[in-house]
Structure formats: structure tokens, C-alpha cells
Amino acid sequence: MTQSPFHGIFGSLGDSAAKGKVQTKQGSPIPPPASTAGRVAVDIYEQDDYYIIKAPIAGVRLSDIDIEVNDNVITIKGRRHQGDGNIPADQYYIQECFWGEFSRSVTLPTAIDPRKVKATLNKECILKVLVPKEDRVKVVRINEV
């Protein structure tokens, strides 16, 4: 088997990730790579009072997406449909796309109020989930009696 010309550049990064030695900018280790079948790639960032989750999920109908909230964990579940019907495996030259059920859970730093989570799916098949940040500290006013 011929080695990729990019192995010298990216090979050590993959080796480090597999050993759990790659870290995020916050310093937490990136877990070793897992199978991507059935997973959704996500971008998560914060803006003002929201966490925003974006996920490209082509091949999914809006009615086939569920968003579950449990404490500070949000889970995106759904099913990708293959538009051409079921093609026998022996007819594929290359099959890299995943079809079927998928799920992705992420843990956010604060509790989530499920009644306030909003989600949209645009025509480019990008799911956008707006998660309001919950106040960690509540100020209680004391009244004199």
C-alpha cells in the first residue's frame, strides 16, 4: 500500500490524537478518534447570551430530527435517508456516506432550559440550535420588614 504524501505532515497529528495527546485551546485532551458512522459533526460557539450549535445534516427531513435536553447535555438524533433507495453493496465503487440513524451528544458548561431551546434547518441543510445561557448566579434582594 502506498503511503499518502500528507502522512509526514498529518500522520503525527493522527498518532498524537490516537494516544490522547492533542489538546483543545482550553487544555482539555481531545479523545482518540472514534468511528464517525452515525455521528454528526458540530461547531459550537457562544455569542452574547447563547450557545450556538451548527451541524450540516444533508439527507435528513425536518420531521426526522429530534433534539433532547437533559441537564447540561444536548443530544441531536435523526435519520439520514438515501434518496436513491437501497443500492446493493456490491454495486458500490466507493461508499463513504453514512445513511441511517445518527446521534450526537454534547455537554455544555451550564444547565439548559429545554423550553427555551430553538432550532432551525435552512435550505443548505445546516441545523442551527440556539441554546440560551442560564444565569449561574441569581441575585436575591432582601427586603426590610
Buried (B, 14 or more C-beta within 10 A) or exposed (E): EEEEEEEEEEEEEEEBBEEEEBEEEEEEEEEEEEEEEEBBEBEBEEEEEBBBBBBEBEBBEEEBBEBEBEEBEBEBBBBBEEEEEEEEEEEEEEEEEBBEEBEBEBEBEBEBEEEEBEBEBEEEEBBBBBBBBBEEEEEEEEEEE
